Amino acid sequence: EVQLVESGGGLVQPGGSLKLSCAASGFTFSIYAMSWVRQAPGKGLEWVSTIGSGGSRTSYADSVKGRFTISRDNAKNTLYLQMISLIPEDTAVYYCRWDGVRGQGTQVTVSS
């Protein structure tokens, strides 16, 4: 059974930082690209970032480029999203995604 378990969300002030994690199981994590997506209140899913299987190829939405960094540890079957310079518009539930499957998500709230 495929499982994706996100963690690391929370409440942070504008300008703050958070690092999200996604623990993956039930598939061969190391051979697949992985993504982060998010859903803000009242809005649809927004793609945030994707990383290739080896970790060297990454891509980002324009809205997060230069502020977010995606990475992975294939030995630990874990995906990460380092977020800095957070703004209120980053408030959303963040999900990791593989082959159309998402975890339960982790809430990120950016507010003073």
Backbone as a ProteinNet text record, in pm:
[ID]
protein_1_A
[PRIMARY]
EVQLVESGGGLVQPGGSLKLSCAASGFTFSIYAMSWVRQAPGKGLEWVSTIGSGGSRTSYADSVKGRFTISRDNAKNTLYLQMISLIPEDTAVYYCRWDGVRGQGTQVTVSS
[TERTIARY]
84.2	0	87.4	60	134.7	92.1	191.8	164	257.3	201.4	276.4	232.1	326.1	293.1	372.1	301.3	364.3	370.2	471.6	485.5	567.5	567.9	652	579.9	450.3	376.1	356.8	296.8	271	237.4	232.8	205.9	339	360.1	486.2	455.7	536.8	519.4	572.4	520.6	576.3	727.4	796.6	942.5	1007.4	927.8	980.4	1008.7	1050.1	1089.4	1025.9	1008.1	963	1025.8	1042	1087.5	987.2	927.7	831.8	901.9	846.7	897.1	782	815.3	716.9	782.3	733.1	783.9	703.1	771.6	705.4	729.3	630.1	643.6	547.4	573.2	484.2	519.3	626.4	673.2	822.9	886.6	1031.1	1059.7	1069.9	1080.3	1194.4	1307	1428.8	1425.7	1329.5	1330.1	1225.6	1155.2	1048	1069.1	1025.6	1014.6	904.3	920.6	822.2	789.3	673	629	567.2	565.2	485.6	376.2	256.6	145	83.4	2.7	-62.2	-203	-282.8	-419.8	-450.5	-467.7	-502.8	-652.7	-695.1	-838.3	-923.5	-1022.6	-1114.7	-1059.9	-939.5	-878.3	-846.6	-812.7	-777.8	-634.2	-597.3	-460.6	-364.3	-252.1	-147.6	-18.2	39.8	170.5	276	364.9	468.5	607.1	640.8	777	784.6	880.7	906.4	1056.2	1094	1233.5	1247.7	1352.8	1377.7	1422.1	1428.2	1456	1591.6	1690	1823.4	1847	1755.9	1765.2	1831	1887.5	1960.5	1871.6	1760.6	1670.9	1554.3	1536.5	1427.3	1357	1231.5	1155.6	1059.6	1026.9	946.9	842.9	730.9	633.9	696.2	658.6	713	685.5	572.9	532.2	624.2	703.1	789.3	937	967	1105.2	1193.5	1307.7	1399.9	1372.4	1256.6	1222.6	1209.9	1170.7	1151.3	1259.4	1300.8	1397.1	1347.4	1332.2	1290	1414.7	1408.7	1520.5	1467.1	1552.9	1511.1	1629.1	1595.6	1694.5	1644.6	1700.8	1651.6	1683.2	1784.8	1815.7	1709.1	1643.5	1540.4	1399.4	1387.8	1255.9	1179.1	1248.1	1187.7	1209.2	1103.7	1103.2	1094.4	1160.5	1161.4	1121.3	1074.6	1052.9	1095.9	1208.7	1255.5	1193.8	1127.5	1058.2	1113.8	1156.8	1203.7	1127.4	1144.5	1078.7	930.3	866.9	726.2	638.9	535.2	439.4	298.7	204.9	69	8.7	45.7	-7.4	42	138.9	186.3	99.4	5.4	-84.2	-164.5	-152.9	-217.2	-193.1	-264.5	-229.1	-132.1	-19.6	85.5	83.7	89.6	86.5	208.1	263.9	355.3	273.6	324.4	245.8	333.6	283.5	347.1	239.5	250.4	160.3	13.6	-18	-155.8	-199.4	-110.8	-143.4	-90.9	-172.5	-130.7	-144.3	-67.7	-85.2	-200	-202.1	-309.4	-282.7	-159.4	-123.7	-79.1	-9.8	31.8	-0.9	-61.7	-108.9	6.4	20.4	114.2	32.6	48.7	-21.4	81.6	79.5	171.7	90.6	111.7	32.2	105.1	83.9	140.5	39.9
-119.9	0	124.4	212.5	338.3	430.1	483.9	581.9	700.5	818.5	943.9	1019.8	1047.4	1111.7	1241.3	1352.2	1483.5	1529.6	1609.6	1668	1795.9	1872.8	1991.3	2123.1	2118.9	2242.2	2312.3	2430.2	2504.9	2648.7	2726.8	2869.8	2944.1	3031.6	3106.2	3250	3341.3	3482.1	3508.2	3611.3	3649.3	3669	3616.8	3621.6	3501.4	3417.6	3301.2	3184.5	3074.6	2955.9	2830.8	2732.1	2600.4	2497.4	2376.1	2265.4	2152.3	2118.9	2009.7	1879.7	1771.4	1637.8	1551.5	1454.2	1357.1	1219.7	1134	997.7	908.7	842.7	761	612.7	532.2	386.8	320.1	192.6	115.6	119	188.5	189.7	218.9	200.3	220.5	369.4	436	582.5	634.4	565.7	619.8	628.7	566.9	567.3	661	732.4	817.8	964.9	1051.8	1193	1211.6	1314.5	1346.7	1494.9	1528.5	1667.3	1712.7	1841.6	1906.6	1988	1981.7	2063.5	2126	2228.7	2291.7	2335.7	2353.4	2399.2	2505.7	2626.7	2737.8	2734.2	2797.4	2796.9	2847.7	2770	2810.6	2805.5	2748.1	2743	2599.8	2581.5	2449.5	2412.3	2292.5	2246.9	2326.6	2364.2	2437.4	2357.9	2330.9	2265.6	2361.2	2308.7	2390.3	2356.6	2227.3	2190.4	2041.9	2005.9	1866.2	1840.9	1721.5	1681.5	1547.4	1533.5	1407.9	1299.4	1177.3	1063.5	1074.3	1128	1138.9	1263.3	1356.3	1477.2	1595.4	1576	1684.9	1775.3	1723.4	1803.6	1850.8	1982.3	2040.6	2147.6	2170.7	2277.7	2335.5	2463.9	2536.4	2623	2641.2	2740.9	2879	2970.3	3106.2	3169.7	3134.3	3195.9	3160.1	3053.6	3010.3	3008.1	3032.2	3024.3	3120.8	3070.5	3152.6	3152.1	3099.8	3095.2	2952.4	2860.8	2720.7	2634.3	2530.9	2434.9	2294	2217.9	2078.9	1990.9	1885.4	1791.9	1655.5	1556.3	1421.6	1343.9	1245.2	1151.6	1012	956.5	827.4	713.8	730.1	627.6	623.8	736.8	745.4	748.6	737.6	745.3	869.8	981.2	1104.2	1220.1	1296.4	1416.7	1537.1	1645.4	1765.9	1888.7	1990.9	2121.9	2226.1	2289.7	2398.9	2527.6	2599	2721.4	2836.7	2942.1	3061.7	3182.5	3294.5	3419.5	3397.6	3328.8	3295	3420.1	3416.7	3526.2	3471.9	3557.6	3507.6	3426.7	3459	3385.1	3241.2	3206.6	3067.5	2982.1	3044	2969.6	2867.6	2742.2	2634	2501.8	2400.1	2263.8	2213.9	2162.5	2115.9	1963.5	1911.7	1768.3	1725.8	1610.8	1551.1	1460.7	1443.6	1370.6	1278.5	1158.2	1060.4	989.8	991.4	915.8	942.4	1066.2	1101	1076	1019.5	989.9	1102.9	1146.5	1248.5	1193.6	1252	1219.1	1298.4	1303	1374.8	1524.9	1562.4	1702.9	1755.9	1869.4	1939.4	2087.3	2146.7	2284.5	2381.9	2477.2	2588.2	2716.3	2791.1	2917.4	3027.4	3126.9	3239.7	3362.2	3405.2	3515.1	3580.6	3709.3	3781.2	3786.9
0	0	0	-93.9	-101	14	82.3	187.4	172	183.1	184.9	309.9	398.7	525.2	537.9	527	536.5	681.7	712	845.5	834.9	943.9	950.3	934.7	908.3	894.7	1027.8	1021.1	1143.1	1114.3	1222	1212.4	1216.7	1121.6	1115.1	1074.7	1122.6	1087	945.9	880.4	749.8	759.7	660.5	661.7	726.6	788.5	857.2	764.6	827.3	752	810.8	726.1	767.8	675.7	727.2	642.7	653.5	541.9	536.4	499.4	549.4	516.2	467.7	385.7	338.6	339.8	427.3	436.1	342.6	251.8	150.6	176.4	145.7	156.9	59.9	30.4	-55.2	-202.5	-237.8	-376.8	-375	-489.6	-497.1	-513.9	-401.5	-396.9	-484.7	-480.4	-540.9	-693.2	-759.1	-905	-965.6	-881	-930.4	-895.2	-987	-952.9	-849.3	-769.7	-665.9	-671.6	-624.6	-629.7	-498.9	-482.3	-378.6	-448.8	-393.8	-438.3	-314.8	-334.3	-219.2	-255.9	-154	-173.5	-70.3	-117.8	-30.6	-2.4	105.7	139.8	23.6	-15.6	-120.1	-261.4	-278.3	-410.8	-450	-576.7	-625.7	-594.4	-632.7	-612.7	-700.4	-643.6	-715.5	-708.4	-822.9	-825.4	-771	-686.1	-623.5	-678.8	-680.2	-717.8	-749.1	-832.5	-867.3	-864.2	-822.3	-819.8	-890.4	-969.7	-1037	-940.4	-991.3	-904.3	-835.3	-903.9	-847.4	-764.6	-774.2	-693.7	-761.8	-879.9	-943.4	-1027.8	-1075.1	-1158.3	-1073.4	-1069.6	-991.8	-1074.6	-1043.1	-1105.9	-1003.4	-1022.6	-925	-994.5	-926.3	-969.3	-953.3	-1040.9	-1033.1	-897.2	-837.5	-711.2	-595.1	-608.5	-497.4	-535.4	-661.1	-708.5	-630.1	-585.9	-508	-359.3	-319	-175.5	-124.5	-210.8	-171.3	-235.7	-164.2	-216.8	-190.7	-298.3	-286.3	-282.7	-203.2	-196	-154.5	-160.1	-122.8	-67.8	14.9	67.7	30.7	-74.2	-121.2	-24	56.6	157	266.8	288.5	392.5	334.2	202.2	136.7	180.4	182.4	232.9	137	119	35.9	128.1	90.4	173.2	91.8	164.1	104.2	206.2	179.3	264.5	213.3	302	265.9	348.6	281.6	349.5	298.5	368.1	327.6	300.4	392.3	373.3	375.8	294.5	284.2	309.7	345	373.7	259.3	137	20.8	14.3	96.5	103.8	195.5	264.2	351.6	270.9	309.4	234.7	306.2	261.9	298.8	192.2	238.4	147	141.5	20.7	-1.7	-84.1	-53.5	-149.1	-240	-361.2	-460.5	-543.6	-566.4	-654.2	-732.4	-864.6	-952	-917.1	-888.9	-859.1	-716.6	-635.8	-496.9	-407.9	-313.9	-216.8	-75.7	14	154.4	214.6	348	416.6	422.8	395.1	393.4	528.3	523.4	644.2	625.8	727.8	718.1	742.9	654.4	671.7	676.5	785.2	801.1	824	738	749.1	790.1	912.3	966.1	1081.4	1096.1	1210.5	1324.4
[MASK]
++++++++++++++++++++++++++++++++++++++++++++++++++++++++++++++++++++++++++++++++++++++++++++++++++++++++++++++++

